[in-house]
């Protein structure tokens, strides 16, 4: 790796890889990148969708001693579970139906180089065992073969999932998790380093303007204020797409003007227009023109959400399969009230004050108690998806530590 002074690393990473950021969270991530790139240590990159995990992986390879060799990127979540092992490690002719010829896997292709395993949290446990063997001994065997093959590959992995939780729930091997995170780089969501927004806007806008052959005249403060107010669920990827869309659609106007509020308004997500100024606000909030037919779109979405909620409640009540008189004989087999820390609350339930919310909360608490706080088992017993159970735990303010 060519030596790059610390004060020049930001300009180099922005120019070569598109890594932009001067905030402390981004500088912390960049420092780890700079320190670990020249090594052969395995790196685990975590962060929400759209935070730039693959860009960091490319930079780790480009700043390493392996940069002249292959960089192979594999999206573990995009390959069917039955094919992933074959894609990674290869197979022999006749190893399975359809294997008409011998085939090298990604690890063989990446020999002496770097392999980037994106969405590593989606990898099946069986394949995790073989990956651990490669990391520990640098060896594997193709499907349908007993001959060991040696490989020299640096592994970089990335995920937007909480692998510590997955390890706890048995969905990810603990030994593999520890082996992967020799170096752990956490990429912050855009809302956590919003001070980098002007730099990011300028970077993306300049690229689009160069592509379109028009001058970049900057962006005014009011337009930046609008962008700062957005939640950015899609993070930097969402910002890039918004800037590209706004400039492309307003190409003629932007050639002779800086970017204004009216230029970015057509590219803004619809949720931005739902915010209305409060009469008692200390600082008046700006309002922006509504796009055509936004009221009908809001009504339509609300009706769909209401329908989904009603169906969810029906499925929930059906799964409980109980009535008020035989509540304690429900499918979860509620233990006697005296076994609960909240015994007085349980005893206070009656036909007069028993409503859907009360029943839901009590049944969730009961399930968490029965399964010692294991969300997955509790959700299965309740007939809910894990995501719905998480939301209801938060909605009812249930402290899960009481059930662990």
N, C-alpha and C positions, 0 to 999 in steps of 0.2 A: 504493500500500500504506500502511495506517495504521502509524504508527511505534509499535513495541512495544519497551519497554526490555528489555535483555538478561535482567535478573533476573526479568522477568515472562513471558518467552517460553515457559518450560517449562509453566507453568499454562495459558497460552493454547493451546499445541499439544495439551495433554492434553484440555482442555475442548472445543476445536473439532474436533480431528482424531483423538483417541485415541492420540497419540504419547506414550508413557510411558517415562521412563528418566532416571536421574540419574548413571549410571556414566560413566566417561570415554569408552568407545567410543560410547555413545549421544550424549553431549554433543558429541563431535567431529562426528558426523553432523548433529546439530541445528544446530550453528554453521554448517556448510556450507549447510544448508537456509536458514537465516536470511539469510546473505550473498548467496546466489545467487537467491533468490526474486524480488527486485525487478527483476532483470535479464532480458534475453531470451536469455541463454546456454543452449545445449543442455546437458542434464544426463543423465548415465548413472548409474543406480542399480543397484548390484550387491549380491547377498547370496543366501543359501540360501532355499529355499522356505519361506514362512511368516514371514519376518522383517519384513514390512510395507512392501514396495516401493511398492505402489499407494497406500497411505496417505500416504507421503512425497510421491508425485506429486500427490495431491490438495492437500496442504499447499503445495507449490511453486506450484500454480496459484492457490490461495486467498489467498496472500500476495503475489501479483504484481499488476501493473497491468492484467492481462488477466482478472481474476477475474469481471468482469461479463459476459464472453463465454463461449463454449462450452468445456467440457472434454470431450474425446472420448477414450475409452479403447478400445484395440484390442489383443486378445490375438493376436499373430502366430502363435502355435503352435496356436491353436484353429481357424484358418481354413485350408481346403485350399490347398495351394500354387498350384493353378491359378486360384483365385478371389481370392487375396490382393491382387494388383496391381489388379484391378477394384474391390475393396472400398476400397482406399486412394485410388485416383486417379479412380475412376468410369469410365463407358464410354458410348459412343454407341449408339443404336439400330442393331441389326444387326452390332455389333462381333464377336459370336460367337454360336454357337447358343444360343438362349434369351434373348438380349438383345433383348427386345421393346420396350424403351423406353429413353430416355436416363436416366442415373442419376448423381447426384453421388457422389463418393467421400468418405471420411472427412476428407481434407485440406480439401476445399471446405467441408464442414460446420463444420470447426474454424477457419475463417478469422477472424483477429483474436483467436483464443483459443489454447488449448493442446491438443496431441494427445499422448496417452500410449501409446507402443508397448511393450507388455509382451511378454516373451519374444522380444526382438529377435534373439537368437541363432538363432531358428528361421527367420528370414526368408531366402528363396532369394536366391542371388547376383544373379540377374537383376533382382529387385525392389530389391535394395540399390543398384543403379546409379541407378534412378529416385529413390530416397530421397535419395541423395547430391546429385542435381541440385536437389531441393527445398531442401535445407539450404544449398547453395552459392549458388543463384540465385533461390530462391523461386518456381520455375516448374515446370510439368509439363504433360503432355497426357493427356487421357482415352484409354482404349483405343478404337481405331477412329477417332481424330481426329488431325490434324496441327496443330491450333490450340493455341498455347501459352496456358496459364492462369497468372495470377499469384496467389499466395497469401501471406498473412502469418500464419504459424503458429509458435508455439514448440513445439519437440520435446523431450519427456522420454522416455527409453528405460530399460528395465529388463531384467535377465537374471539367471538363476542359473548361467549357464555361464561358463567361462573364455574370454573373447573373445580374449585374447592368444594362447592356445593355438589357438583356431579360426583366427585370422589366420595363424599359423605353418603350420597344416595346410591352408590354402587354402579354408576353409569360410566365412570372413568377410573382407570387403574391409578392407585396412589403412587406406586413406584415409577410409572411412566410420567406422571405429573411432576414429581420431584426432578426427574431426569431432564425433562423438557425445560424447566425453568431455571437452568443454570444462570441465565440472565433473564430478567423479567422487565420488559419495557411496556409501560402503561401509557396509552395514548388518550389524552383527555378529550371529552366531547367539546364541541365548539362553544357551547354555552359556558364552559368552565375556563375558556381563554378567549372571551369575546373581544378583548383588547387587540387581538391579532386580526380582527375582521377587516380593518382598512387595508392591511398588507395583503390579505388573501384576495380581497376584491380587486386590488390593483394588479396582482399577479394573474388572476384568471381573466380579467378584462383586457389586459395588455395582450395576452395570448390570442383571445378571440379577435381583437381588433387587427392584430398582425395577420391573422388568417383571412379576415375579410378585406384587408387592404385599406383600412380606415384609421385615422388618428385616434389616439386615446387622450381624451380631454379631461379626465378625472371624474369625480363624483361629488355632489354637493352634500353639505352636512345633514340636510333634512332627509335626503335619500338614505344616507348612512344610518340616521336615527331609526328609520323604518326597518332596516335590515337588523339593527341591534335588538329591536323589540321582538323579533321572531324566535320561536323555541328551538328551531334547527334540529328536529328529530332525525333528519338524514345527515346531519353534521356537514363536514367540508364538501362531501359529494353533492349534497343538496344545494349548498351555496354555489358551487361551480356550475351546476346545471341551471340555476336561476340566473346567474350572470350571463351565461352563454345565451339563454333564451331571450333575456331582456335586450341585450345588444343586437342579437340577430334580428329580432322583430322590429326594433327601433333604429335600424342601421342608418337610414337617411337622416334622421333627426340628430343622432349622436355624433355624426361626422362633424357638426359645427357647434356642438354644445356638450357640456359636461352631463353626466347622468343625473336626471332629476327624478322626483317622486313619480311623475307621470310615465316615465320610461320603464320603471320597474313594476308599476302597479299591475299590468297584465300578466306578469310572471309570478306574482305573489300567490302563496297558497290561500285557498278560500277562507281558512280559519282566521287569517289576519283581519278580515273585514268584520268578524263577529264582535270585535272589541269596540265598545262605545264609551265615550268619555263620561266620567262620573261628575255630577253636579258639584259635589263637595270635595273634588280633588284639589290638592294644594297647587299642583302644576297642571294647567290645562293640557289635556291629551289631544294630539292631532287626530283628525279624522281623514279618511281617504275615500276616494270615490268607489262605490260598490260596482262590481262587474255586473253585466246584464243577468237578470233572472236569478240572482244569488238567493233571494227569499225562497223561491221554489226549491232550489237545491237544498237549502237548510231544512225545509219542511220535509222533503223526501228522505233525507238522511235521518232525521229525527224519528220518522215513522218506521224506518227500517230498524233503528236501534230499539225502539219500543217493542216492535214485533219480536226481535231476538230476545229481549229481556223477558217478555211474557212466556215465550217458548222455554226459556231456561228455567223459569220458576216452575212451569208445569213438569218439566223433566225432573227437577229437584224434588218436588212434592211426591211425584210418582215413585222416585227412588226411596223415599222415606218409608212409604207404605205403613202408615200408622194413623190413628185418630187420637183425639184428646184423652179418651178414657184409657187406652192401652199404650200411652206414650212410652212407658218403660219397657214395652215388649217390642220395640222397633228393631229394624234389621241390624242396628249397631249394638244391640244388647246393652243398654245404658246401665252402668253399675249403680248400686244404691246411692242415694243422695249424700249419705254421710261420708262417702269416699272422696268427695270433692272438697277442694279448698273453698269453693263458692257454694256450700251446702244451702245457705239461707236463700240464695238466688234461685236455686233449683226448686226448693220447697215452696217458693212463693208463686210458682207458675200455676195458673188456673184457667178455666175456660174463658173467664171474663177478660183476662189480660193477655191471653195467648194469641199472638199474631204471627204473620209470616217471618218478619224480621227476628222476633224473639226465638221462634223455632229454629230458624237457620243458624243463628248465633249459638244456641245451646247444642244443636246437633254437631256443628263444627267443633265446638269445645270438647264435646264428648268423643268425637272421632280422634281428635288430637291427643286426648288423654289415653284412649284405648291403644293407640299406636305410638305412644311416647314421643309425640311431636313429629312423626314421619309424615311429611306432607303428601308424598306420593300415595302411600297406603291409605291415608285419610281421604284423599280425593277419590280414590277408587271405591272405597266403602260408601261414600256419599253419592256416587254416580256423577261426579263433577270432573271437569278437566282441571289439571293442576293450575293452569292460568286463572281459571275462574275462582278456584279456592284461594289463590294468593290475593286476588282482588277483594274477596269477601273478608279475608282475615284483616286486611288493611282497612276496609270500609267499616268493620265493626270494632276496630281498635283492639283486637285480640292479641295479648302478649304471649307469643309462642314459647318464651322461656319457661312459662309456668307448666308446660306440658312435656318438656324434654326429659 
